[in-house]
Amino acid sequence: MKKTTATALVGVKEIARRANVSIGTVDRVLNNRSGVAAKTRERVLEIIKELDYQPNMMARRLASRRSWQFAVLIPAASTETGYWNAPLQGIKQAANEIRDFGVTVQVFFFDQNDKTTFTTEANNIIKQGFDGVLFAPMFEEESLKLIKKCHSAQIPYVFINSDMEGQDRLSYIGPDLYQSGYLAAHLINYMVQDQQQILIVNISKEMGHHHHLLKKEDGFRAYFRSNKRPVQLLKTDIRQTDYQSVKSKLTKTLKENKVDVIFVTNSRVATVARFLEEAGHVNIRLMGYDFLAENIEYLEKSVIDFLICQKPQEQGHKGIMALYNSLVLGLPVEEIQHMPIDIITRENYHNYRN
């Protein structure tokens, strides 16, 4: 029986997995092209021999005849947070791996402080007729409109970083937001004494009823309810994300309350750390999210005690590969792919890789 296109490419994927290289590298070895180190080429050839892999050249020609275009819609990195640089790197890595199979990836950026930019870029994507879309559903109403248009145009879509339950997405790749908040509370539980006060800080211009940051907050509160720990939970939503606005809101909050620990629900924890350092609040413990240079600076100085990170670069890579595996290879894709939760400290951050 002849191999189908999908079967032939799955064979390439298995070789890549065993050799710990990209699909593109295996393809270059099979076609005797340059750009592969001698040791890598030798390892790939050994695995090909071990598997007795016989590439179906007709299937490969048929595969290359069909071109695929994927669109990505994510926030642009900003001066306030460079978080989205990491998923972008993963997206570029995946795009490079699959480009030899007729797949191109085009990235569109929106301003996470301006939802109109999301709508503009979403409309551009629909007009250009892409085969699949990977996007971050940061704005609920605008994301629902994009989803409706994808359904009408029969375009599969994948969510990254935050999920919208009840939608017919091909896959969600990112953190379990509720569990992430629950874990944060578990860590903080060891940092506080009974009757002490914990401040939850949400920093985002958009803060609807179903905002992804609120799912972390729900998990955080659930931990203390479940464990009946007698601590007081306070909360402040900061909707202006520049430093002066954050400073003003926190100055007022800390003047009115004796806060012992602050939990920042996103990557903007460095902004809070800067405020605590400048204001001399050396006794307030601080926890937030993401392995970013600005956050690591304050982690090194012990202004930030813990960072929680869920491999944003890998999220970007897996997002593109979900579209590729489903549309190009015809393989089943996991509907929910939660990322592992990493706890980063001053002692272990040197060994952490996105």
Order of alpha helices (4+ residues) and beta strands (2+ residues): alpha-alpha-alpha-alpha-beta-alpha-beta-alpha-beta-alpha-beta-beta-alpha-beta-alpha-beta-alpha-beta-alpha-beta-alpha-beta-alpha-beta-beta
